[in-house]
Amino acid sequence: MHAAPSGPDCFVRDRAFCSTLSSAPNTLLCTYPLASLQGLADCIDSGVSAQTAIVATAFSLGLLNGKKTPMDASDIKSLKQAKDEVSFLRFMAWDAAQTAVSKADKKDEAGVHKYVDYTECPQFTSRHKSLMSKVVTPELFAKLKNTKTSKGFTLSNAIQTGVKTPHLGVGAVAGDEECWTTFKELYNPIIKGWHGYDPEVEFHKVDLNADNLKFSPQQLALFNKYVASTRIRAARNVSGFSLPAGSSPEERAGVEKVLVQAFSGMKGELAGKYFPLGGMSKAQEDDLQSQGFLFQKPSVRNLLTMAGAARQWPDNRGIYHNNDKTALCWCNEEDHCRIISMSKDGDVKAVFRRFCGLSEALKSSAEANGTKLMYSERLGFL
């Protein structure tokens, strides 16, 4: 067993240390990581050259990616960049350790997603860009870490996607309708930062009557002259069911049932067909993909996966479109339903009227099933 390198010559010994561990990179994550990477950071703080720091960082990067040779670190041009790199490596090691020791969650899906129960506030790095990483302080984390909604969604569940996916802009998800009140100290500042709207003091205004939209024939002619396409989209979620980041297979199936009932009742220009994601032919999938109608597929580092919304994929997911392909509904992607109205011109009012029709159809179906759409006077449709 090697001792963790430290001291002024630690970069030389780190090279040997990394070489020894290169055949078993997971050992670095599970056994040594925090002490070893602390050594790297200490040496940088002691004033070693940027080039030396870059070499050591490259070796550590290579190990953390399961490779026997260091990754190219030629993009690191300064001591500050090297220190930032080491800081992120330490964060990755911390997150791996937190993931490893987290107890099983009933929402887990083996090999797909594990919910992490963070025992301490993440020490976010310069790579973390999200509003969540700015809002979650050690004080807020300590206050809310043991809080959960009645459906069992926790603060750790809410922030996990932003912890593990640093590039995200928002960095937090809701697992059910209660989240917006239970964790309002998390969500409200994020909403204010992202939308410029303060739910603490404002009330969300909603008007889904297309007749109230003023759009003159002259404006329509001008829009059609310059606008190639128009699209209006928003989410609608069904009260009583967990959201995709926290749902069970049974809840997801319940949501699909409500939505399919709504789709089957659509008439006129909204009439169309529902395509279950798991039941499409290759030709159907290719056709919808070519038109940009299919939603994103889960990948290792996107929000869908890191939020837990890709569990049991593709069960109970699907897409509805009308016969003219100007109205789309996505079922159980990042929300229960994403509704999209579009046209290949600038007729904003016609697109909005169609959007309102979709929203009303979902509202009626939810009510026919003894529930409603998630809605808040402060936040509007959730």
C-alpha positions as CSV (number, residue, x, y, z in Angstrom):
1,M,0.0,0.0,0.0
2,H,1.5,3.3,-1.0
3,A,1.3,6.4,1.2
4,A,-0.3,9.4,-0.4
5,P,2.4,11.7,-1.9
6,S,3.1,15.0,-0.2
7,G,5.8,17.5,0.2
8,P,7.9,19.5,-2.2
9,D,8.9,16.5,-4.4
10,C,5.4,15.0,-4.5
11,F,5.1,15.5,-8.3
12,V,8.0,13.2,-8.9
13,R,6.6,10.7,-6.5
14,D,3.1,11.2,-7.9
15,R,4.3,10.1,-11.3
16,A,5.5,6.8,-9.8
17,F,2.4,6.7,-7.6
18,C,0.1,7.2,-10.6
19,S,2.1,4.7,-12.6
20,T,1.6,2.0,-9.9
21,L,-2.2,2.7,-9.8
22,S,-2.7,2.9,-13.6
23,S,-3.6,-0.7,-13.9
24,A,-6.4,-0.3,-11.3
25,P,-7.7,3.2,-11.7
26,N,-10.8,2.6,-9.5
27,T,-8.4,2.2,-6.6
28,L,-7.6,5.9,-6.8
29,L,-11.2,6.8,-6.5
30,C,-12.0,4.4,-3.6
31,T,-8.8,4.3,-1.6
32,Y,-6.5,7.3,-2.0
33,P,-8.1,10.1,-3.9
34,L,-8.7,12.9,-1.5
35,A,-5.3,12.6,0.2
36,S,-3.4,12.2,-3.1
37,L,-5.1,15.1,-4.8
38,Q,-4.7,17.2,-1.6
39,G,-1.0,16.6,-2.1
40,L,-1.2,18.0,-5.6
41,A,-3.0,21.0,-4.5
42,D,-0.6,21.7,-1.6
43,C,2.4,21.6,-3.9
44,I,0.7,24.1,-6.3
45,D,0.0,26.3,-3.3
46,S,3.7,26.1,-2.4
47,G,4.6,27.8,-5.7
48,V,5.8,25.0,-8.0
49,S,5.9,25.8,-11.7
50,A,2.7,25.7,-13.8
51,Q,4.4,23.1,-16.1
52,T,5.0,20.7,-13.2
53,A,1.4,21.2,-12.0
54,I,0.1,20.5,-15.5
55,V,2.1,17.2,-15.7
56,A,0.8,16.0,-12.4
57,T,-2.8,17.0,-13.2
58,A,-2.6,15.2,-16.5
59,F,-1.5,12.0,-14.8
60,S,-4.4,12.3,-12.4
61,L,-6.9,13.1,-15.2
62,G,-5.7,10.0,-17.0
63,L,-6.3,7.8,-14.0
64,L,-9.7,9.2,-13.3
65,N,-10.8,8.4,-16.8
66,G,-9.5,4.8,-16.5
67,K,-6.6,5.3,-18.9
68,K,-3.0,4.1,-18.4
69,T,-1.5,7.2,-20.0
70,P,-2.2,10.8,-19.1
71,M,-4.7,12.8,-21.1
72,D,-3.5,15.8,-23.1
73,A,-3.2,18.8,-20.8
74,S,-1.9,21.2,-23.5
75,D,-5.0,23.4,-23.0
76,I,-3.8,24.2,-19.5
77,K,-1.7,27.3,-19.9
78,S,-1.4,28.8,-16.4
79,L,-0.9,27.9,-12.8
80,K,-4.5,29.0,-12.0
81,Q,-5.9,26.6,-14.7
82,A,-3.8,23.8,-13.2
83,K,-5.1,24.6,-9.7
84,D,-8.7,24.7,-11.0
85,E,-8.1,21.3,-12.6
86,V,-6.8,19.8,-9.4
87,S,-9.7,21.3,-7.5
88,F,-12.2,19.6,-9.9
89,L,-10.4,16.3,-9.6
90,R,-10.7,16.5,-5.8
91,F,-14.4,17.2,-6.3
92,M,-14.8,14.2,-8.6
93,A,-13.2,12.0,-6.0
94,W,-15.4,13.4,-3.2
95,D,-18.5,12.9,-5.3
96,A,-17.5,9.3,-6.2
97,A,-17.0,8.6,-2.5
98,Q,-20.4,10.1,-1.6
99,T,-22.0,8.0,-4.3
100,A,-20.3,4.8,-3.1
101,V,-21.4,5.1,0.5
102,S,-25.0,6.2,-0.2
103,K,-27.6,3.8,0.9
104,A,-30.0,2.3,-1.6
105,D,-33.0,4.4,-2.6
106,K,-36.3,2.8,-3.6
107,K,-36.1,4.9,-6.7
108,D,-32.8,3.5,-7.9
109,E,-32.5,1.5,-11.1
110,A,-29.5,-0.8,-11.1
111,G,-27.0,0.1,-13.8
112,V,-28.9,3.2,-14.8
113,H,-29.3,5.6,-11.9
114,K,-28.3,5.8,-8.3
115,Y,-29.7,8.5,-6.1
116,V,-27.0,10.0,-3.9
117,D,-27.6,11.0,-0.3
118,Y,-25.0,13.8,0.2
119,T,-23.8,13.9,3.8
120,E,-22.2,17.3,3.4
121,C,-22.6,20.4,1.2
122,P,-20.8,20.0,-2.1
123,Q,-17.7,22.2,-2.4
124,F,-18.5,23.5,-5.9
125,T,-15.7,24.3,-8.3
126,S,-15.1,26.9,-10.9
127,R,-16.5,24.5,-13.4
128,H,-19.9,24.5,-11.8
129,K,-21.9,27.1,-13.7
130,S,-25.4,26.5,-12.4
131,L,-27.6,28.8,-10.3
132,M,-28.1,25.9,-7.9
133,S,-24.3,25.9,-7.1
134,K,-24.6,29.6,-6.2
135,V,-27.7,29.2,-4.0
136,V,-26.7,26.0,-2.1
137,T,-24.5,27.2,0.8
138,P,-23.3,25.1,3.7
139,E,-26.0,26.9,5.8
140,L,-28.8,26.1,3.4
141,F,-27.6,22.6,2.9
142,A,-27.5,22.0,6.7
143,K,-31.0,23.4,7.1
144,L,-32.7,21.3,4.4
145,K,-30.5,18.1,4.1
146,N,-32.9,16.0,6.2
147,T,-36.1,17.4,4.7
148,K,-38.2,15.5,2.3
149,T,-41.6,15.7,0.6
150,S,-44.4,13.2,1.4
151,K,-43.3,11.2,-1.7
152,G,-39.7,11.0,-0.4
153,F,-37.9,13.5,-2.6
154,T,-34.9,15.1,-0.8
155,L,-32.6,18.0,-1.2
156,S,-29.9,15.7,-2.4
157,N,-32.3,14.3,-5.1
158,A,-33.0,17.9,-6.2
159,I,-29.4,19.0,-6.6
160,Q,-27.7,15.8,-7.8
161,T,-28.0,16.6,-11.5
162,G,-26.2,19.9,-11.0
163,V,-23.6,18.4,-8.8
164,K,-22.7,15.7,-11.3
165,T,-23.2,17.8,-14.4
166,P,-21.3,21.1,-13.8
167,H,-22.2,22.8,-17.2
168,L,-25.9,23.0,-16.5
169,G,-27.4,26.5,-16.1
170,V,-30.1,25.7,-13.6
171,G,-28.7,22.6,-11.9
172,A,-31.8,21.5,-9.9
173,V,-34.9,19.5,-10.6
174,A,-38.2,19.0,-8.8
175,G,-39.4,15.5,-8.0
176,D,-43.0,16.2,-7.2
177,E,-45.5,19.1,-6.6
178,E,-44.5,19.7,-3.0
179,C,-40.9,20.5,-3.9
180,W,-41.7,24.1,-4.8
181,T,-42.9,24.7,-1.2
182,T,-40.7,22.3,0.7
183,F,-37.6,23.5,-0.9
184,K,-38.7,27.1,-1.9
185,E,-35.4,28.5,-0.4
186,L,-33.7,26.5,-3.2
187,Y,-36.1,27.0,-6.1
188,N,-37.2,30.6,-5.6
189,P,-33.8,32.2,-5.9
190,I,-33.0,30.0,-8.9
191,I,-36.3,31.0,-10.6
192,K,-35.6,34.7,-9.9
193,G,-32.1,34.3,-11.4
194,W,-33.2,32.4,-14.4
195,H,-36.4,34.2,-15.3
196,G,-36.0,37.6,-13.7
197,Y,-39.3,36.9,-11.8
198,D,-39.5,36.9,-8.0
199,P,-42.1,34.4,-6.7
200,E,-41.6,35.8,-3.2
201,V,-43.4,39.0,-4.1
202,E,-45.0,38.5,-7.5
203,F,-48.0,36.5,-8.8
204,H,-47.8,34.8,-12.2
205,K,-50.2,36.1,-14.8
206,V,-51.8,33.6,-17.2
207,D,-54.1,34.3,-20.1
208,L,-54.8,31.4,-22.4
209,N,-57.5,33.1,-24.5
210,A,-56.0,33.6,-27.9
211,D,-58.6,36.2,-28.7
212,N,-56.9,38.5,-26.3
213,L,-53.7,38.5,-28.3
214,K,-53.5,41.6,-30.4
215,F,-52.0,40.7,-33.8
216,S,-53.2,42.8,-36.7
217,P,-53.2,41.8,-40.4
218,Q,-50.4,44.3,-41.0
219,Q,-48.3,42.7,-38.3
220,L,-49.0,39.2,-39.7
221,A,-47.9,40.3,-43.2
222,L,-44.7,41.8,-41.7
223,F,-44.0,38.6,-39.7
224,N,-44.6,36.4,-42.7
225,K,-42.1,38.4,-44.7
226,Y,-39.3,37.8,-42.2
227,V,-40.1,34.9,-40.0
228,A,-39.4,31.3,-41.3
229,S,-41.1,29.4,-38.5
230,T,-42.8,30.0,-35.2
231,R,-42.9,27.7,-32.2
232,I,-44.5,28.0,-28.7
233,R,-43.8,25.3,-26.1
234,A,-44.3,24.8,-22.4
235,A,-44.7,22.0,-19.8
236,R,-47.8,20.6,-18.2
237,N,-47.7,18.3,-15.3
238,V,-50.5,16.2,-13.6
239,S,-51.1,16.8,-9.9
240,G,-50.9,13.8,-7.7
241,F,-48.1,12.1,-9.6
242,S,-44.4,12.4,-9.0
243,L,-42.4,14.2,-11.7
244,P,-40.0,12.2,-14.0
245,A,-37.0,12.8,-11.7
246,G,-38.9,11.1,-8.8
247,S,-41.5,8.9,-10.3
248,S,-42.1,5.2,-9.9
249,P,-43.0,3.0,-12.9
250,E,-46.6,2.9,-11.7
251,E,-46.9,6.7,-11.5
252,R,-45.3,7.0,-15.0
253,A,-47.9,4.6,-16.4
254,G,-50.6,6.6,-14.6
255,V,-49.4,9.8,-16.3
256,E,-49.4,8.2,-19.7
257,K,-53.0,7.0,-19.2
258,V,-54.2,10.6,-18.5
259,L,-52.3,12.0,-21.5
260,V,-53.4,9.2,-23.9
261,Q,-57.0,9.9,-22.9
262,A,-56.5,13.6,-23.7
263,F,-54.9,12.7,-27.1
264,S,-57.8,10.4,-28.0
265,G,-60.3,13.2,-27.5
266,M,-58.6,15.8,-29.7
267,K,-60.6,16.9,-32.6
268,G,-60.3,19.1,-35.7
269,E,-56.9,20.5,-36.4
270,L,-55.6,18.8,-33.2
271,A,-56.6,15.3,-34.2
272,G,-53.7,12.9,-34.6
273,K,-51.9,9.9,-33.3
274,Y,-49.9,8.8,-30.3
275,F,-46.7,6.8,-30.8
276,P,-45.3,4.9,-27.8
277,L,-41.6,5.3,-27.8
278,G,-40.9,1.6,-27.2
279,G,-43.4,0.5,-29.9
280,M,-42.2,2.5,-32.9
281,S,-40.9,0.9,-36.0
282,K,-37.5,1.9,-37.3
283,A,-39.2,3.8,-40.2
284,Q,-41.4,5.7,-37.8
285,E,-38.5,6.6,-35.5
286,D,-36.4,7.8,-38.5
287,D,-39.2,9.8,-39.9
288,L,-39.9,11.6,-36.6
289,Q,-36.2,12.1,-35.9
290,S,-35.6,13.6,-39.3
291,Q,-38.3,16.2,-38.6
292,G,-36.9,17.1,-35.2
293,F,-40.0,15.7,-33.4
294,L,-38.4,13.2,-31.1
295,F,-37.0,14.3,-27.7
296,Q,-33.4,13.7,-26.6
297,K,-32.3,10.2,-25.8
298,P,-30.6,9.6,-22.5
299,S,-26.8,10.0,-22.5
300,V,-24.2,9.6,-19.8
301,R,-23.9,13.3,-18.9
302,N,-27.2,15.0,-19.8
303,L,-29.8,16.3,-17.4
304,L,-32.3,13.6,-18.3
305,T,-30.0,10.9,-17.0
306,M,-28.4,12.7,-14.1
307,A,-31.8,13.8,-12.8
308,G,-33.1,10.2,-12.7
309,A,-35.6,10.9,-15.4
310,A,-34.3,8.2,-17.7
311,R,-35.1,5.2,-15.5
312,Q,-37.0,2.4,-17.1
313,W,-36.4,4.0,-20.5
314,P,-38.4,3.9,-22.8
315,D,-41.4,2.6,-20.9
316,N,-44.5,4.8,-20.8
317,R,-42.8,7.5,-23.0
318,G,-44.1,8.6,-26.3
319,I,-45.0,11.4,-28.7
320,Y,-48.3,12.6,-30.0
321,H,-48.6,14.8,-33.1
322,N,-51.6,16.0,-35.0
323,N,-52.2,15.1,-38.7
324,D,-50.8,18.4,-39.9
325,K,-47.7,18.0,-37.7
326,T,-48.2,21.4,-36.2
327,A,-49.0,20.2,-32.7
328,L,-46.7,17.9,-30.6
329,C,-46.9,16.5,-27.1
330,W,-44.0,14.7,-25.5
331,C,-45.0,12.2,-22.8
332,N,-42.8,11.6,-19.8
333,E,-39.6,13.1,-20.9
334,E,-38.3,15.8,-18.5
335,D,-41.9,16.7,-17.7
336,H,-45.2,14.8,-17.7
337,C,-46.0,16.5,-21.0
338,R,-44.3,19.1,-23.1
339,I,-46.7,20.7,-25.5
340,I,-45.5,22.3,-28.7
341,S,-47.4,24.3,-31.3
342,M,-45.6,25.4,-34.5
343,S,-45.9,26.6,-38.0
344,K,-43.7,27.4,-41.0
345,D,-44.6,31.1,-41.0
346,G,-45.0,34.0,-38.7
347,D,-48.6,33.5,-37.7
348,V,-48.0,33.9,-33.9
349,K,-51.7,34.1,-33.1
350,A,-52.6,30.9,-34.9
351,V,-49.8,29.1,-33.2
352,F,-50.8,30.4,-29.8
353,R,-54.5,29.4,-30.4
354,R,-53.4,25.9,-31.2
355,F,-51.2,25.9,-28.1
356,C,-54.1,27.0,-25.9
357,G,-56.2,24.1,-27.4
358,L,-53.5,21.6,-26.4
359,S,-53.3,23.0,-22.8
360,E,-57.1,22.9,-22.4
361,A,-57.3,19.3,-23.7
362,L,-54.8,18.2,-21.0
363,K,-56.6,20.2,-18.3
364,S,-59.9,18.5,-19.2
365,S,-58.4,15.0,-19.2
366,A,-56.8,15.5,-15.8
367,E,-60.0,16.7,-14.3
368,A,-61.9,13.8,-15.9
369,N,-59.5,11.5,-14.0
370,G,-60.2,13.2,-10.7
371,T,-57.1,15.4,-10.6
372,K,-55.8,18.6,-12.2
373,L,-52.8,20.2,-13.7
374,M,-50.1,21.4,-11.3
375,Y,-50.6,25.1,-10.8
376,S,-49.5,27.8,-8.4
377,E,-50.7,31.4,-8.2
378,R,-47.1,32.4,-7.6
379,L,-45.5,30.2,-10.2
380,G,-48.2,29.5,-12.8
381,F,-48.1,26.0,-14.4
382,L,-45.5,23.9,-12.6
